[in-house]
Amino acid sequence: MSAATSTEPTSKPHEIVERALELSRADGCMVIADEQSTANLRWAGNVLTTNGVTRGRTLTVIATVDGAQGTASGVVTRSAVPEDALEELVRAAEDAARKAGPAEDAQPLVSGIEPSPHFRDDPAETSSAVFEEFAPALGESFARAHAGGRRLYGFASHELVSSYLGTSTGLRLRHDQPTGTLELNAKSPDLARSAWAGRATRDFKDVDPAAMDAELAQRLGWAERHVELPAGRYETLLPPSAVADLLVYQMWSSVARDAAEGRTVFSKPGGGTRVGERLAQLPLTMRSDPHEPGLEAAPFVLAHASDDDTSVFDNGLPLSATDWIRGGELAHLATTRHSAGLTGLPVRPPIDNLVLDGGTDRSLDEMVAATTGRALLLTCLWYIREVDPATLLLTGLTRDGVYLVEDGEVIGAVNNFRFNESPVDMLGRAVEAGRTEKTLPREWGDWFTRAAMPALRIPDFNMSSVSKGI
């Protein structure tokens, strides 16, 4: 077992923000200091292999320069900036702004927001103590797995990022974001059978490795019987993790400007967007809320760069609960202040969490038990890629267990598949949604962890070809 610790920055981040703003000679300036600490555990074959704690700081300076043709912006981001290099970083951002043309998304910098009460406090930090209760429970799971003929592999990671935003218009805002993930993979001794489970958490107090190991043991038992199936359309039960992977991609594609310009599945034939159209027959609501219990995210815009749905000029803009789909109808698409003006839609910046609710209170197990005839039960999706933005057709692979359900019982495992599906079409065809629960997207878990989804029953999920992977 090995451990690694990086050098801790000595200057307080709020002081770095203030000093950078003092050094600015631009017409406008925004500074973001991100103070990050990460603790992790890794294990293989029922043995803990590594653990470590790292710390670091990233500094982003955004300079704006007014000109006859409009306002230009320059953005420079660097890690581990020493104090004697701070002025050079500020000048680099100003130079980038002067060399750039007018910024299309230029808006007046946000002002008039009350400062965060803890802006001047030290950053929050994680440490190996976050695993104080989890690690012994994991060790007990190793022993049970060994006794049961299973090998456990995986990792646990906990990250705490304190973000400090200061602007020349007087904003002094701060947000502390904890992010924890646990991925556990169980394999048979010959490595021919594999099962995966994952959890997202803020503090590792709500994860139970013993329960996860029991879940994986059951799946490995199911896989002792193998059934070969051809490609085709099958009634399919998608667990919350798989639903999250598909709908997170849909959310990333729900950009108002792209839709208004006729480039996405949310474009209306003949012009405009599909806002107001019904997308799902079930009364589903897909929403984001920075204050969602257990999924709390930054309550203001924190943009390190501009793109179609994010603008650095919006930094500090307050965020509020937003329904993207409400009762099955498309309610909002993501906008900046600039793109809202272009499209005539309200300002709705992205928020770093996603919830789908409006289903029944059935668990996935209860949905399996209610199945009549034959259906497939998935574990998770992998290697998801876009095929056609006009329909949001995605392709990808199933992984770590696809199971055959017959008349309410799992009777064995089947081969993996490549799928071709549009999450928008899938929502329109869903015939049942279960209980919404916190989940970890398998494919997008490195970028997006704050999700709560139900399992979905899709009557004709398109398994386009057979995959030989496990």
Secondary structure, DSSP 8 states (H G I E B T S, - for coil): -B--B-----S-HHHHHHHHHHH--SSEEEEEEEEEEEEEEEEETTEEEEEEEEEEEEEEEEEEEEETTEEEEEEEEEES--GGGHHHHHHHHHHHHHHS---TT-----------TTTTS------GGGGTTHHHHHHHHHHHHHHTT-EEEEEEEEEEEEEEEEETTS-EEEEEEEEEEEEEEEE-TTS--EEEEEEEESSSSS--HHHHHHHHHHHHHHTTSEE---SEEEEEEE-HHHHHHHHHHHHHT-BHHHHHTT-STTB-TTSSB-TT-B--SS--EEEE-TT-TT----SB---SS-BTTB-GGGTT-B---EEEEETTEE---B--HHHHHHHT-------S-EEEE-S-S--HHHHHHT--SEEEEEEEEEEEEEEETTTTEEEEEEEEEEEEEETTEEEEEE-EEEEEE-HHHHHHH--EE---EEE--SSSTTT---EEE--EEEEEEEEEEEE---
